[in-house]
Amino acid sequence: MFDEDQELYLSYNAPKSLGDAIASMLRSNPEFAEAFTLAVAKDLWLKSNTAPIVNATGEVSFRSGVLFIQIFNPSLRANLNAMRQKICNQLNERMELVKLREVKFV
C-alpha cells in the first residue's frame, strides 16, 4: 500500500523541466507572454542579421501576435516586406516557447 501511495505522490509532484515551467507561466499570464515574446524576437532579430540591417532597424514592438520592426531605409523595408512570411517562419523556427503570427516592417 505504501508503494502505491508513493508512486501516486511522485506522479503528481514529478519535477518539470524548466521549459515546461516557463511555458506554463506564459500560458497563465498573457502580459508576461507578450513581454517575453518581444524580448526573444528582438534578440533573435538583432543577433541573426547583418550589420547594415541592424543599423537600419529602429523600434521593435509586439502586439497581438504581430512583431513590428521599424526599418529606416525605404528600399530595405520594401525588400524585407516582400520576404516577411519567410522571415516570420525563420524566427518561429528559432523560438521554442512562443510563436509569431506575422512580422510587419514599418
Secondary structure, DSSP 8 states (H G I E B T S, - for coil): -HHHHHHHHHHHS----HHHHHHHHHHH-HHHHHHHHHHHHHHHHHHHS-HHHHHHEEEEEEETTEEEEEES-HHHHHHHHHTHHHHHHHHHHH-SS---SEEEE-
